[in-house]
């Protein structure tokens, strides 16, 4: 049995070294929020691999922590941060090619720079795509400014893994009870699905590859209401001639639902071939024993378990 994890994060070592030395890194210091490092983020690659072995994970697709998106900084600063982060992830894939693949991080507030860095990451560094937020400085992805990016990613065959960063949509209402994460992450993902579909992006880019983290959030649960909106309002049909549910299989989704009934619903709604293993390593909201969890779910067949754990990502990313 094999396992490939699409949802595994990395804290930039260059940043860690600068903070430890009392220095700044692209304007970030020991007082920055990003300096609140989980001890596991400081692990060596060898320690990381040992933990993967204990979990039964053979390959991680490594993404720089979403805290380093930095879309609100000057584009040149964000690009410099992204470049160093992507070089680090690339080096990890070179040092341990059988254990790691990589996602880039991008300066999404500057679309030409984001396209250029994605091109470098995919076509020069060999990364498999990029991890991006659900929004860029509160602008959703149906905005026309992003269309050249989607078209470029489609042309490159890059996989885009959508994963939120603070603030989520919930923060405007409450900062209590960790709801920004436990509710906000899932709400943001449904907004991203809706924006890309209703905005016509998925029609304009029919071969675009997108994976929605955290099981796509509330997308599957709320798709009936999105379809009803499409049926009864002409403005909602402005860009699409099919109901939103027709687009569910245009996306991939990780299995990070923390709930067997929710995962079963996801599989039954989008098809098991669109669901992949995602653990959120090493965040405290991760699945503690992800491979054992999937293998132990009685409502999944053996074929479904194998598809989620490795077969789908092996095919999607060309991992041997």
C-alpha positions as CSV (number, residue, x, y, z in Angstrom):
1,X,0.0,0.0,0.0
2,X,1.3,3.4,-1.0
3,X,0.4,6.9,0.2
4,X,1.0,10.3,-1.4
5,X,0.1,13.4,0.6
6,X,-0.9,16.6,-1.3
7,X,-1.3,18.8,1.8
8,X,2.0,19.1,3.7
9,X,3.6,22.4,4.7
10,X,7.2,23.7,5.1
11,X,8.6,26.7,7.0
12,X,11.4,28.5,5.2
13,X,14.7,27.6,6.7
14,X,16.2,30.9,5.6
15,X,13.6,32.7,7.6
16,X,14.2,30.4,10.7
17,X,17.9,31.1,10.5
18,X,17.5,34.8,10.3
19,X,15.1,34.9,13.2
20,X,17.4,32.7,15.3
21,X,20.3,35.1,14.6
22,X,18.2,38.2,15.5
23,X,18.2,39.4,11.9
24,X,15.5,40.4,9.5
25,X,14.4,38.4,6.5
26,X,12.7,40.5,3.8
27,X,11.4,42.8,6.6
28,X,10.2,39.9,8.8
29,X,11.7,39.7,12.3
30,X,11.4,37.6,15.5
31,X,8.4,39.8,16.4
32,X,6.5,38.9,13.2
33,X,3.5,36.6,13.5
34,X,5.3,34.2,11.2
35,X,8.0,33.7,13.8
36,X,5.5,31.7,16.0
37,X,6.9,28.4,14.7
38,X,5.6,25.0,15.5
39,X,8.5,22.8,16.8
40,X,7.8,20.3,14.0
41,X,8.5,23.1,11.4
42,X,12.1,23.2,12.6
43,X,12.7,19.5,11.9
44,X,15.4,18.4,9.5
45,X,14.4,16.6,6.4
46,X,15.6,13.4,8.0
47,X,13.3,14.0,10.9
48,X,10.4,14.8,8.6
49,X,11.0,11.6,6.6
50,X,11.1,9.5,9.8
51,X,7.7,10.9,10.8
52,X,6.4,10.2,7.3
53,X,7.5,6.6,7.7
54,X,5.7,6.3,11.0
55,X,2.5,7.6,9.4
56,X,2.9,5.4,6.3
57,X,3.3,8.3,3.9
58,X,5.7,7.7,1.1
59,X,5.6,11.1,-0.7
60,X,4.7,14.6,0.4
61,X,3.9,17.4,-2.0
62,X,5.5,20.1,0.0
63,X,4.1,23.7,0.1
64,X,5.5,26.7,1.9
65,X,3.3,27.7,4.8
66,X,0.5,30.0,3.8
67,X,1.7,32.6,6.3
68,X,4.3,33.4,3.7
69,X,1.9,34.3,0.8
70,X,2.6,38.0,1.6
71,X,0.1,39.3,-1.0
72,X,-0.2,42.6,1.0
73,X,3.5,43.4,0.6
74,X,5.2,45.3,-2.2
75,X,5.3,42.9,-5.2
76,X,9.1,42.9,-5.4
77,X,9.4,41.9,-1.7
78,X,6.8,39.1,-2.2
79,X,8.6,37.9,-5.3
80,X,11.9,37.7,-3.4
81,X,10.3,35.8,-0.6
82,X,8.6,33.4,-3.1
83,X,11.8,32.9,-5.0
84,X,13.7,31.8,-1.9
85,X,10.9,29.6,-0.7
86,X,10.6,27.9,-4.0
87,X,14.3,27.3,-4.2
88,X,14.2,25.7,-0.8
89,X,11.4,23.4,-1.8
90,X,13.2,22.6,-5.0
91,X,16.3,21.6,-3.1
92,X,14.3,19.3,-0.9
93,X,13.0,17.6,-4.0
94,X,16.5,17.2,-5.3
95,X,17.9,15.9,-2.1
96,X,15.1,13.4,-1.6
97,X,13.5,12.9,-5.0
98,X,11.6,9.7,-4.0
99,X,10.0,11.4,-1.0
100,X,9.2,14.9,-1.9
101,X,7.5,16.8,-4.7
102,X,6.8,20.6,-4.5
103,X,4.3,23.4,-4.8
104,X,5.5,27.0,-5.4
105,X,4.3,30.1,-3.6
106,X,3.6,33.1,-5.8
107,X,3.2,36.9,-5.7
108,X,-0.4,36.8,-6.7
109,X,-0.9,40.6,-6.3
110,X,1.3,41.0,-9.4
111,X,-0.1,38.7,-12.1
112,X,2.8,39.0,-14.6
113,X,5.3,38.3,-11.8
114,X,3.1,35.4,-10.6
115,X,3.1,33.9,-14.1
116,X,6.8,34.3,-14.5
117,X,7.5,32.7,-11.1
118,X,5.1,29.8,-11.8
119,X,6.9,29.3,-15.1
120,X,10.2,29.2,-13.4
121,X,9.0,26.9,-10.7
122,X,7.3,24.4,-13.0
123,X,9.5,24.5,-16.1
124,X,12.9,25.1,-14.5
125,X,12.6,23.8,-10.9
126,X,10.3,20.9,-11.7
127,X,7.7,21.8,-9.1
128,X,4.2,20.4,-9.8
129,X,2.3,23.6,-9.4
130,X,1.5,26.2,-6.7
131,X,-0.4,26.7,-3.5
132,X,-2.5,29.9,-3.5
133,X,-5.0,31.7,-1.2
134,X,-8.7,31.9,-1.8
135,X,-8.4,35.6,-2.4
136,X,-5.8,38.2,-3.1
137,X,-6.2,41.3,-0.9
138,X,-9.9,40.5,-0.6
139,X,-10.4,40.2,-4.3
140,X,-11.9,36.8,-5.5
141,X,-10.7,34.9,-8.5
142,X,-13.6,35.8,-10.8
143,X,-12.0,39.2,-11.3
144,X,-10.8,39.7,-14.9
145,X,-7.3,40.6,-13.7
146,X,-6.6,36.9,-12.9
147,X,-7.7,35.4,-16.2
148,X,-4.1,35.6,-17.7
149,X,-2.9,33.7,-14.7
150,X,-5.5,30.9,-15.1
151,X,-4.7,30.7,-18.8
152,X,-0.9,30.4,-18.1
153,X,-1.4,27.8,-15.4
154,X,-3.6,25.8,-17.8
155,X,-1.0,26.0,-20.6
156,X,1.7,24.8,-18.2
157,X,-0.3,22.0,-16.9
158,X,0.3,23.2,-13.3
159,X,-1.9,22.1,-10.5
160,X,-3.1,24.9,-8.3
161,X,-3.8,23.9,-4.7
162,X,-6.2,26.4,-3.0
163,X,-5.5,26.8,0.7
164,X,-6.6,29.8,2.8
165,X,-4.5,32.2,4.9
166,X,-5.8,34.6,7.6
167,X,-8.1,36.4,7.6
168,X,-10.8,34.0,6.4
169,X,-14.3,35.4,5.8
170,X,-15.3,34.6,9.4
171,X,-12.8,37.0,10.9
172,X,-15.1,40.0,10.1
173,X,-17.7,38.5,12.4
174,X,-15.8,36.8,15.2
175,X,-12.3,35.9,16.3
176,X,-13.5,33.6,19.0
177,X,-13.4,29.8,19.4
178,X,-11.0,29.1,16.5
179,X,-14.0,29.6,14.2
180,X,-11.9,31.5,11.7
181,X,-10.2,28.2,11.0
182,X,-12.9,25.5,11.7
183,X,-15.6,27.4,9.9
184,X,-13.7,30.0,7.9
185,X,-11.5,27.6,6.0
186,X,-14.5,25.7,4.7
187,X,-16.5,28.8,3.9
188,X,-13.6,30.3,1.9
189,X,-13.3,27.2,-0.2
190,X,-17.0,27.3,-1.2
191,X,-16.6,30.9,-2.1
192,X,-13.6,30.0,-4.3
193,X,-15.5,27.3,-6.1
194,X,-18.5,29.6,-6.6
195,X,-16.3,32.5,-7.9
196,X,-14.4,30.3,-10.4
197,X,-17.6,28.6,-11.6
198,X,-20.1,31.5,-11.7
199,X,-17.3,33.8,-13.0
200,X,-16.8,31.7,-16.1
201,X,-13.2,30.8,-15.3
202,X,-13.7,27.1,-15.6
203,X,-15.4,27.5,-19.0
204,X,-12.7,29.8,-20.3
205,X,-9.9,27.4,-19.1
206,X,-11.4,23.9,-19.7
207,X,-8.1,22.1,-18.9
208,X,-7.3,24.1,-15.7
209,X,-6.3,21.8,-12.8
210,X,-7.4,23.0,-9.3
211,X,-7.4,21.1,-6.0
212,X,-9.5,22.5,-3.2
213,X,-8.1,21.8,0.3
214,X,-10.1,20.6,3.2
215,X,-12.5,18.6,1.1
216,X,-13.6,21.7,-0.8
217,X,-15.1,23.1,2.3
218,X,-18.9,23.5,2.2
219,X,-19.0,23.2,-1.6
220,X,-20.7,19.7,-1.8
221,X,-23.1,20.4,1.0
222,X,-24.2,23.7,-0.5
223,X,-24.2,22.8,-4.2
224,X,-28.0,22.3,-4.3
225,X,-28.5,25.9,-3.2
226,X,-26.0,27.2,-5.8
227,X,-27.9,25.2,-8.5
228,X,-31.2,26.8,-7.3
229,X,-29.7,30.3,-7.5
230,X,-28.6,29.5,-11.1
231,X,-32.1,28.3,-11.9
232,X,-34.1,31.3,-10.6
233,X,-31.8,34.3,-11.3
234,X,-30.8,35.4,-14.7
235,X,-27.8,37.3,-13.5
236,X,-26.3,34.2,-12.0
237,X,-26.5,32.6,-15.5
238,X,-24.5,35.4,-17.1
239,X,-21.3,33.3,-17.6
240,X,-22.4,29.7,-17.4
241,X,-25.0,27.7,-19.3
242,X,-24.9,24.7,-17.0
243,X,-25.7,24.5,-13.3
244,X,-22.8,24.7,-10.8
245,X,-23.1,21.0,-10.0
246,X,-22.0,20.2,-13.5
247,X,-18.6,21.7,-12.5
248,X,-18.0,19.6,-9.4
249,X,-15.8,17.1,-11.3
250,X,-13.7,19.9,-12.8
251,X,-12.0,20.1,-9.4
252,X,-10.0,17.8,-7.2
253,X,-10.5,17.7,-3.4
254,X,-8.3,16.5,-0.6
255,X,-9.8,14.1,1.9
256,X,-9.3,16.4,4.9
257,X,-12.8,16.4,6.3
258,X,-12.2,15.0,9.8
259,X,-15.5,13.1,9.3
260,X,-16.3,9.8,7.6
261,X,-19.8,10.8,6.7
262,X,-18.5,14.0,5.1
263,X,-15.8,12.2,3.2
264,X,-18.4,9.6,2.0
265,X,-20.6,12.5,0.8
266,X,-17.7,14.1,-1.0
267,X,-16.8,10.8,-2.8
268,X,-20.5,10.2,-3.7
269,X,-20.9,13.7,-5.0
270,X,-17.7,14.3,-7.1
271,X,-16.5,10.7,-7.7
272,X,-13.6,9.0,-5.9
273,X,-11.3,9.7,-8.8
274,X,-11.4,13.4,-7.8
275,X,-10.4,12.8,-4.1
276,X,-6.8,12.7,-2.9
277,X,-5.0,12.3,0.4
278,X,-4.4,15.5,2.3
279,X,-3.1,15.6,5.9
280,X,-2.3,19.3,6.7
281,X,1.1,18.1,8.1
282,X,2.4,19.4,10.6
283,X,-0.5,21.8,11.7
284,X,-2.3,21.0,14.9
285,X,-5.5,20.6,12.7
286,X,-3.8,17.7,10.8
287,X,-5.1,14.1,10.6
288,X,-3.0,12.4,13.3
289,X,-2.8,9.0,11.6
290,X,-4.0,9.7,8.1
291,X,-3.2,6.5,6.3
292,X,-4.6,4.4,9.2
293,X,-7.7,6.7,9.3
294,X,-8.5,6.2,5.6
295,X,-7.8,2.4,5.7
296,X,-10.0,2.1,8.7
297,X,-13.1,3.7,7.3
298,X,-15.8,1.0,6.9
299,X,-17.9,2.9,4.4
300,X,-15.1,3.0,1.8
301,X,-14.2,0.1,-0.5
302,X,-10.7,-1.1,-0.8
303,X,-10.6,0.3,-4.4
304,X,-11.7,3.7,-3.0
305,X,-9.1,3.7,-0.3
306,X,-6.3,2.9,-2.8
307,X,-7.5,5.6,-5.2
308,X,-7.5,8.3,-2.4
309,X,-4.2,7.2,-0.9
310,X,-2.1,7.1,-4.0
311,X,-3.6,6.1,-7.3
312,X,-5.3,9.4,-8.1
313,X,-2.2,11.6,-7.3
314,X,0.1,9.2,-9.0
315,X,-1.9,9.8,-12.2
316,X,-2.5,13.5,-11.7
317,X,1.1,14.4,-10.9
318,X,2.9,11.8,-12.8
319,X,4.5,10.4,-9.7
320,X,6.2,7.0,-10.1
